Amino acid sequence: MLEHGGQLNAAAKRYGMPLDNWLDLSTGINPNGWPVPCVSATAWARLPEKEDGLEQAAQDYYATSLILPTAGSQAIIQALPKLRAKSRVGVPDMGYAEHAHAWQQAGHQLMILPHNHLGAVIEQLDVLIVINPNNPTGHCYSIDILLEWQQQLSSRGGWLIVDEAFMDTQPNQSLMPYSPLPGLIILRSLGKFFGLAGARVGFAATETKILQLLADYLGPWTISGPSREIAKQALMDENWQQRTRVKLTKTTLRLYHLLSQYGLKPNGGTSLFQWVCTSEAEVIQDTLARQGILVRLFKQPQSLRFGLPKHDWDILDRALRSCTIDVAEK
């Protein structure tokens, strides 16, 4: 298993602190997610059916007619390498590590590329993976550049895979309207912006041929009935989506200023997290954890990702103050 954020049980055990005492800022998940209502009894009692409105809600929200609901984007990440002959695959040096892991496990040849210069050797690639915006740096490629890469790759039967897990707050930069183009595969998820990580709902948008290959490989009933019902309602709730985009923009700016106040000026980020490069990353992570605050540690480069607090800003403020004192003493 690769290392991810959100390993709260392990942190609680390591630091000898009850789960209820933790402030988990390690995941980049919206702490004020879509308010889940009660699920209907029929959603539990019957096998999931496509005619429940989820596909239509997804088509409307993502502005594309070709889309496949899946058990989170992780299911797509693991399936795609098995749908191609052995290929030369470009993966970013920083980003969601499951991409590189899945293609390597399937026997493909990996080329590790600088996350902010992914197109440098595109003529040597069969597949290019872009995390847009990048997690954890927040770097975002323009639509024009991505479409140029799509054309180059598809002209020789290649794929451009774009993971848009953090794109919901800036939908005007999404490639979703272009998803029917040949060789373009876009991944989305309800885990981050909607705060529904536990529902395990994701989507693949791509041309018909690839979509059918993926659907056949994954098989029927990939998403539970309750998750389908919740996902449909969340995707249709435009008022909540608009309010949340505004709120997240303000909240991440507040986090940026708070971190900067204590000498931890972010080097990048999105509306759902801030990323700080510092040679003291391990010390700061440990010091915060001893106060019940979990952040995501990256060792190369040494850096920290801070998710958004739900309401415990004073707790984070005090912890950062004591943390900077502790680092200065060492």
Secondary structure, DSSP 8 states (H G I E B T S, - for coil): ----S--HHHHHHHHT--GGG-EE-SS---TT--------HHHHHS---GGGTHHHHHHHHHT-S-EEEESHHHHHHHHGGGGSSS-EEEEESSS-THHHHHHHHTT-EEEEE-TT-TTTTGGG-SEEEEESS-TTT-----HHHHHHHHHHHHTTT-EEEEE-TT-TT-GGG--GGGTTSTTEEEEEESSSSS--GGG--EEEEE-HHHHHHHHHHH-S--S-HHHHHHHHHHHH-HHHHHHHHHHHHHHHHHHHHHHHHTT---SEEETTEEEEE-TTHHHHHHHHHTTTEE-EEEETTEEEEEE--SS-HHHHHHHHHHHHHHHHH-
